[in-house]
Amino acid sequence: MTATLENLLAQGVEGRKILVRSDLNVPLKDGKVTDDGRIRASLPVLEKLAAAGARVIVTAHLGRPKGKPDPQYSLAPVAARMAELTSLAVAQAEDLTGESAKASAAELQNGQVLLLENVRFDPRETSKVDAERAELAGELAALTAGNGAFVNDAFGAVHRRHASVADIAEKLPAYQGDLVAAELEVLKTLTENPARPYTVVLGGSKVSDKIAVIENLIPRADTVIIGGGMVFTLAKAIMKYPIGKSLVEKDLLEDPSVTGLMALAQKHGTTLLFPTDIVMASGFAADADHEVRPVEDLENGTYGAEAMGLDIGPASAEAFAEEIRRSKTVFWNGPMGVFEMEAFSAGTRVVAQALAESEAFTVVGGGDSAAAVRALGFDESSFGHISTGGGASLEYLEGKSLPGIEALGA
């Protein structure tokens, strides 16, 4: 049985150094955090441990700095935002396991928090060589001074066999954080025992990112709704519709996993719902001219074969919203269009509004879906659960094993 944070707290953590793997991979602009959702989600576990007298050491990644220090990926802005969001005393080390980290960890007092520098500044974090990852895990464990423990609270990283996610669990007594536990509970509900009707809403740009999820959820869901940029690859592959200059993954157009989706849905009695209309634009720009076209006739409008689809149309948005309103469980992952541009945000807004107003158990997948909820001004408490999982959630929904979860004994 997996040991939990509550088990660790029951043992007593006062005066002990507890290493926590958090998910602090947030977007930055001009050295400032632009979406602090993951930081806020990570704070409760840190606050629990600090309140119990632990000396908390936090490790996390940000971006993909290619295994060496890169100022644009420093966690310094994250540490600053953490200090603004909590009353905890938050310090930051200048390195990961070097002199600064060692000295700062040694000076930690009960109830204080130390954020180590970006774990991906060290190439051993993501190394394919087991011994290299184990070496870094040993250095991280050493910061806890022999009486520590490890808490994995970074569900967004559990699909990676990385030193600070999986290997560290062999160096310290390991426990499941509350955020990881909550994500697993939600995902098990979505795959094993959802209240019905159960609707899955999938968007985003690439079919390749979602095809395995679609295949795995079609047998489990009553309705699967497809929106976002991946509509165009499917429209061209399955319906043979011309799509103008819209996004397309050409290497998937003859792929049986794509062309066979309709047959798979029919086999399982699942409704596969596509858009009936699309907002077609003259180009990829916030101020691009645009018009609504039927999905089967995208190239015969004002912009001809140069037209580019950037959002689902109003009829599709309303049809999707109606399906959501009649559901008891809804999982949404991926925006319906380029929501960052006001002119092409309506489809995502309508879907998010339907979820926010629904009495169903609603789950917003991590990544762009969660970012859209915040960017479009929705109250996060209006949704049943907003995931921080991103790729990890999708891999779970594909039916894959997650190394970070396996390392905890789950």
C-alpha positions as CSV (number, residue, x, y, z in Angstrom):
1,M,0.0,0.0,0.0
2,T,1.3,3.5,-0.9
3,A,2.4,5.6,2.1
4,T,0.7,9.0,2.1
5,L,1.5,12.4,3.5
6,E,-0.8,11.7,6.4
7,N,1.2,8.6,7.3
8,L,4.4,10.8,7.3
9,L,2.8,13.5,9.4
10,A,1.5,10.9,11.9
11,Q,5.1,9.7,12.3
12,G,6.2,13.2,13.2
13,V,8.3,15.5,11.1
14,E,9.3,18.2,13.6
15,G,13.0,19.1,13.0
16,R,13.3,16.7,10.1
17,K,14.3,17.7,6.6
18,I,11.7,16.6,4.1
19,L,12.4,16.7,0.4
20,V,9.3,17.5,-1.7
21,R,9.2,17.2,-5.5
22,S,6.7,19.9,-6.5
23,D,5.4,20.8,-9.9
24,L,6.4,24.5,-10.4
25,N,6.7,24.4,-14.2
26,V,4.9,27.7,-14.8
27,P,5.0,30.1,-17.7
28,L,7.2,33.2,-17.4
29,K,7.3,36.5,-19.2
30,D,9.9,39.3,-18.6
31,G,11.0,37.4,-15.5
32,K,7.5,37.2,-14.0
33,V,5.1,34.3,-13.5
34,T,2.2,34.8,-15.8
35,D,0.1,31.8,-14.5
36,D,0.6,30.8,-10.9
37,G,-1.9,27.9,-10.9
38,R,0.7,25.2,-10.3
39,I,2.4,27.2,-7.6
40,R,-0.9,27.7,-5.7
41,A,-1.7,24.0,-6.1
42,S,1.7,23.0,-4.6
43,L,1.5,25.2,-1.5
44,P,-0.9,23.2,0.6
45,V,1.5,20.3,1.1
46,L,4.4,22.6,1.8
47,E,2.3,24.5,4.4
48,K,1.2,21.2,6.0
49,L,4.7,20.1,6.5
50,A,6.0,23.5,7.7
51,A,3.1,23.8,10.2
52,A,4.1,20.4,11.6
53,G,7.7,21.7,12.1
54,A,9.4,20.1,9.1
55,R,12.3,21.8,7.4
56,V,11.1,21.6,3.8
57,I,13.4,21.3,0.8
58,V,11.7,21.7,-2.5
59,T,12.9,20.5,-5.9
60,A,11.2,21.2,-9.2
61,H,11.9,21.8,-12.8
62,L,11.0,24.7,-15.1
63,G,11.1,24.4,-18.9
64,R,13.8,22.4,-20.8
65,P,17.2,24.0,-20.1
66,K,19.1,21.1,-21.7
67,G,21.0,19.9,-18.7
68,K,22.9,23.1,-17.9
69,P,22.2,26.4,-16.0
70,D,20.2,28.9,-18.1
71,P,19.1,32.1,-16.4
72,Q,15.8,32.2,-18.4
73,Y,14.8,29.0,-16.7
74,S,15.8,29.9,-13.1
75,L,13.3,29.3,-10.4
76,A,14.0,32.7,-8.9
77,P,10.7,34.2,-10.2
78,V,8.9,31.1,-8.8
79,A,10.5,31.6,-5.4
80,A,9.4,35.3,-5.4
81,R,5.8,34.4,-6.3
82,M,5.7,31.7,-3.7
83,A,6.8,34.2,-1.1
84,E,3.9,36.5,-2.2
85,L,1.3,33.7,-2.0
86,T,2.2,32.3,1.4
87,S,3.2,33.4,4.8
88,L,5.9,30.7,4.8
89,A,9.6,31.8,5.0
90,V,10.8,30.8,1.5
91,A,14.5,30.9,0.6
92,Q,16.1,29.9,-2.6
93,A,19.4,28.1,-3.2
94,E,21.7,29.3,-6.0
95,D,22.3,25.8,-7.2
96,L,20.8,22.3,-6.9
97,T,23.1,20.2,-4.8
98,G,26.2,22.4,-4.7
99,E,27.7,24.6,-1.9
100,S,24.7,27.0,-1.8
101,A,22.2,24.2,-1.5
102,K,24.2,22.4,1.1
103,A,24.7,25.5,3.2
104,S,21.1,26.7,2.9
105,A,19.8,23.2,3.8
106,A,22.1,23.1,6.8
107,E,20.7,26.5,8.0
108,L,17.1,25.6,7.6
109,Q,15.0,25.9,10.7
110,N,11.7,24.3,11.7
111,G,8.8,25.6,9.5
112,Q,11.1,27.1,6.8
113,V,11.1,26.3,3.1
114,L,14.1,26.1,0.8
115,L,13.6,26.0,-3.0
116,L,16.5,24.4,-4.8
117,E,17.5,25.7,-8.3
118,N,16.0,24.1,-11.4
119,V,16.6,20.3,-11.2
120,R,17.0,20.1,-15.0
121,F,20.1,22.3,-14.8
122,D,21.8,19.0,-14.0
123,P,22.0,16.6,-16.9
124,R,21.7,13.6,-14.6
125,E,18.1,14.4,-13.8
126,T,16.9,13.2,-17.2
127,S,19.8,10.8,-18.0
128,K,19.0,7.5,-19.7
129,V,21.8,6.0,-17.6
130,D,20.4,4.6,-14.3
131,A,23.7,5.1,-12.4
132,E,23.8,8.8,-13.3
133,R,20.2,9.4,-12.2
134,A,20.9,7.4,-9.0
135,E,24.0,9.6,-8.3
136,L,21.9,12.8,-8.4
137,A,19.2,11.2,-6.3
138,G,21.8,10.4,-3.7
139,E,23.0,14.0,-3.6
140,L,19.4,15.2,-3.2
141,A,18.8,12.7,-0.4
142,A,22.0,13.8,1.3
143,L,20.6,17.3,1.8
144,T,18.1,15.8,4.3
145,A,21.0,14.9,6.6
146,G,20.1,11.2,7.3
147,N,16.7,11.5,8.9
148,G,14.7,12.8,6.0
149,A,11.9,11.6,3.8
150,F,10.7,12.2,0.3
151,V,7.2,13.5,-0.7
152,N,6.2,13.4,-4.4
153,D,3.6,16.0,-4.9
154,A,4.3,16.7,-8.6
155,F,1.8,14.7,-10.6
156,G,2.7,16.6,-13.7
157,A,6.1,14.9,-13.6
158,V,5.2,11.3,-12.6
159,H,5.3,10.0,-16.2
160,R,9.0,10.7,-16.3
161,R,11.7,8.3,-15.1
162,H,13.8,11.2,-13.7
163,A,16.1,11.3,-10.7
164,S,13.9,13.7,-8.6
165,V,10.8,11.8,-9.5
166,A,11.5,8.0,-9.4
167,D,15.1,7.3,-8.4
168,I,14.9,9.4,-5.2
169,A,12.2,7.1,-3.9
170,E,15.0,4.4,-3.6
171,K,17.1,6.8,-1.5
172,L,14.6,8.0,1.1
173,P,11.4,6.8,2.7
174,A,8.8,7.9,0.0
175,Y,5.3,9.2,0.4
176,Q,2.5,10.3,-1.9
177,G,1.6,14.0,-1.7
178,D,-2.0,15.2,-1.5
179,L,-1.9,16.7,-5.0
180,V,-0.8,13.3,-6.5
181,A,-3.4,11.5,-4.5
182,A,-6.2,13.8,-5.6
183,E,-5.1,13.5,-9.3
184,L,-5.1,9.7,-9.1
185,E,-8.5,9.6,-7.5
186,V,-10.0,11.8,-10.2
187,L,-8.4,9.8,-13.0
188,K,-9.6,6.5,-11.6
189,T,-13.1,7.9,-11.5
190,L,-12.8,9.0,-15.2
191,T,-11.6,5.6,-16.3
192,E,-13.3,3.1,-13.9
193,N,-16.6,4.5,-12.6
194,P,-17.8,7.7,-14.1
195,A,-21.4,8.8,-13.5
196,R,-23.3,8.7,-16.8
197,P,-23.8,10.2,-19.4
198,Y,-20.0,10.6,-19.6
199,T,-18.6,13.1,-22.1
200,V,-15.0,13.6,-23.1
201,V,-14.1,16.9,-24.7
202,L,-10.7,16.9,-26.5
203,G,-9.1,19.9,-28.2
204,G,-5.6,21.2,-28.8
205,S,-3.5,21.4,-31.9
206,K,-2.1,17.9,-32.5
207,V,-3.9,14.6,-33.1
208,S,-0.7,12.8,-32.3
209,D,-0.8,14.1,-28.7
210,K,-4.3,12.8,-28.1
211,I,-4.9,9.8,-30.5
212,A,-4.1,7.2,-27.8
213,V,-6.3,9.0,-25.3
214,I,-9.2,9.0,-27.8
215,E,-8.7,5.3,-28.5
216,N,-8.6,4.4,-24.8
217,L,-11.6,6.6,-23.8
218,I,-14.0,5.8,-26.7
219,P,-14.9,2.4,-25.0
220,R,-15.4,4.2,-21.7
221,A,-17.3,7.4,-22.7
222,D,-20.8,7.9,-24.0
223,T,-19.7,10.9,-26.1
224,V,-16.3,12.1,-27.3
225,I,-16.2,15.6,-28.6
226,I,-13.4,16.7,-30.9
227,G,-12.4,20.4,-31.3
228,G,-9.3,22.5,-31.6
229,G,-6.6,22.3,-34.3
230,M,-6.7,18.5,-34.4
231,V,-10.1,18.8,-36.1
232,F,-8.4,19.5,-39.4
233,T,-6.2,16.4,-39.6
234,L,-9.3,14.3,-38.7
235,A,-11.5,16.1,-41.2
236,K,-9.0,15.5,-44.0
237,A,-8.2,12.0,-43.0
238,I,-11.7,10.7,-42.2
239,M,-14.1,12.9,-44.1
240,K,-11.7,13.8,-47.0
241,Y,-12.6,17.5,-46.6
242,P,-10.4,20.3,-48.0
243,I,-9.1,22.3,-45.1
244,G,-7.2,25.3,-46.7
245,K,-4.1,26.3,-44.8
246,S,-5.3,24.9,-41.5
247,L,-3.0,22.9,-39.3
248,V,-2.6,19.3,-40.4
249,E,-0.3,16.4,-39.4
250,K,0.3,14.9,-42.9
251,D,2.0,11.8,-41.6
252,L,-1.2,10.8,-39.9
253,L,-3.6,11.1,-42.8
254,E,-3.3,7.4,-43.7
255,D,-2.7,6.2,-40.2
256,P,-5.3,3.4,-39.3
257,S,-5.5,4.7,-35.7
258,V,-6.8,8.0,-37.2
259,T,-8.9,6.8,-40.1
260,G,-10.4,4.0,-38.0
261,L,-11.8,6.3,-35.2
262,M,-15.4,6.3,-36.6
263,A,-15.5,2.5,-36.8
264,L,-14.1,2.2,-33.3
265,A,-16.8,4.6,-31.9
266,Q,-19.5,2.6,-33.8
267,K,-18.2,-0.6,-32.4
268,H,-18.6,0.7,-28.8
269,G,-21.8,2.6,-29.3
270,T,-20.0,5.9,-28.5
271,T,-21.0,9.2,-30.2
272,L,-18.0,10.9,-31.9
273,L,-19.0,14.5,-32.2
274,F,-17.1,16.8,-34.7
275,P,-17.6,20.5,-35.3
276,T,-20.1,21.4,-38.1
277,D,-18.7,24.9,-38.6
278,I,-15.3,26.6,-38.3
279,V,-14.1,30.1,-37.9
280,M,-11.8,30.5,-41.0
281,A,-9.3,33.4,-41.0
282,S,-7.1,35.1,-43.6
283,G,-4.0,34.2,-41.5
284,F,-2.7,33.4,-38.1
285,A,-2.9,36.8,-36.4
286,A,-5.1,38.4,-33.7
287,D,-6.5,41.0,-36.1
288,A,-6.9,38.6,-39.1
289,D,-10.2,38.9,-41.0
290,H,-12.4,35.9,-40.5
291,E,-15.7,34.3,-41.3
292,V,-17.7,31.2,-40.3
293,R,-17.8,28.4,-42.8
294,P,-19.4,24.9,-42.8
295,V,-16.8,22.2,-42.0
296,E,-17.4,20.5,-45.4
297,D,-16.9,23.8,-47.3
298,L,-14.0,25.5,-45.7
299,E,-12.2,26.6,-48.9
300,N,-15.1,28.2,-50.7
301,G,-15.3,31.4,-48.6
302,T,-13.7,34.8,-48.9
303,Y,-10.1,33.5,-48.4
304,G,-10.3,30.4,-50.6
305,A,-7.6,27.8,-50.2
306,E,-5.5,30.3,-48.2
307,A,-8.1,30.2,-45.3
308,M,-6.9,29.0,-41.9
309,G,-9.2,27.5,-39.2
310,L,-8.6,29.1,-35.8
311,D,-11.7,28.2,-33.8
312,I,-14.9,26.1,-33.8
313,G,-17.9,28.0,-35.1
314,P,-20.9,29.2,-33.0
315,A,-23.2,26.3,-34.0
316,S,-20.5,23.7,-33.0
317,A,-19.8,25.5,-29.7
318,E,-23.5,25.5,-28.8
319,A,-23.9,21.8,-29.8
320,F,-20.9,20.9,-27.6
321,A,-22.3,23.0,-24.7
322,E,-25.6,21.2,-25.0
323,E,-23.9,17.8,-24.8
324,I,-22.0,19.0,-21.7
325,R,-25.2,20.2,-20.1
326,R,-26.9,16.8,-20.3
327,S,-23.8,15.0,-18.9
328,K,-23.1,13.7,-15.4
329,T,-19.3,13.5,-15.9
330,V,-17.2,15.7,-18.2
331,F,-13.5,15.5,-18.9
332,W,-12.1,18.4,-20.9
333,N,-8.5,18.6,-22.2
334,G,-7.5,21.1,-24.9
335,P,-8.9,24.4,-26.1
336,M,-11.3,24.6,-29.0
337,G,-9.3,27.3,-30.8
338,V,-6.6,29.9,-30.4
339,F,-8.1,31.2,-27.2
340,E,-5.1,33.6,-26.6
341,M,-6.5,35.7,-29.5
342,E,-9.8,37.3,-28.5
343,A,-11.3,36.9,-32.0
344,F,-10.8,33.1,-31.8
345,S,-11.6,32.5,-28.1
346,A,-15.4,32.1,-28.4
347,G,-15.4,28.3,-28.8
348,T,-13.2,27.7,-25.8
349,R,-15.2,30.2,-23.8
350,V,-18.6,28.6,-24.5
351,V,-17.2,25.1,-23.6
352,A,-15.7,26.4,-20.4
353,Q,-18.9,28.3,-19.5
354,A,-20.9,25.1,-20.0
355,L,-18.6,23.2,-17.7
356,A,-18.7,26.0,-15.1
357,E,-22.5,26.0,-15.1
358,S,-22.8,22.3,-15.1
359,E,-24.0,20.2,-12.1
360,A,-21.9,17.3,-13.4
361,F,-18.5,16.2,-12.0
362,T,-16.3,18.3,-14.3
363,V,-12.6,17.8,-14.8
364,V,-10.4,20.4,-16.6
365,G,-7.3,18.7,-17.9
366,G,-4.0,20.5,-17.2
367,G,-1.9,22.6,-19.5
368,D,-3.7,24.8,-22.0
369,S,-7.2,23.9,-20.7
370,A,-6.4,25.1,-17.2
371,A,-4.6,28.2,-18.6
372,A,-7.6,29.0,-20.7
373,V,-9.9,28.8,-17.6
374,R,-7.7,31.4,-15.9
375,A,-7.0,33.5,-18.9
376,L,-10.7,33.8,-19.7
377,G,-11.6,34.9,-16.2
378,F,-13.5,31.9,-14.9
379,D,-13.8,31.1,-11.2
380,E,-11.8,28.0,-10.6
381,S,-14.1,26.8,-7.9
382,S,-16.8,26.5,-10.6
383,F,-15.2,23.3,-11.8
384,G,-15.0,19.9,-10.0
385,H,-11.3,19.5,-10.5
386,I,-8.6,21.4,-12.3
387,S,-5.8,19.1,-13.1
388,T,-2.1,20.0,-12.9
389,G,-1.2,16.8,-14.6
390,G,-0.8,17.7,-18.2
391,G,1.1,15.0,-20.1
392,A,1.0,12.7,-17.0
393,S,-2.8,12.8,-17.0
394,L,-2.9,12.0,-20.7
395,E,-0.5,9.0,-20.3
396,Y,-2.6,7.7,-17.4
397,L,-5.7,8.0,-19.6
398,E,-3.9,6.2,-22.4
399,G,-3.5,3.3,-20.0
400,K,0.3,3.7,-19.6
401,S,2.2,3.0,-16.3
402,L,3.7,6.1,-14.6
403,P,7.3,5.6,-13.2
404,G,6.8,8.2,-10.5
405,I,3.7,6.4,-9.2
406,E,5.3,3.0,-9.4
407,A,8.2,4.3,-7.4
408,L,5.8,5.1,-4.5
409,G,4.6,1.5,-4.5
410,A,1.2,2.3,-6.1
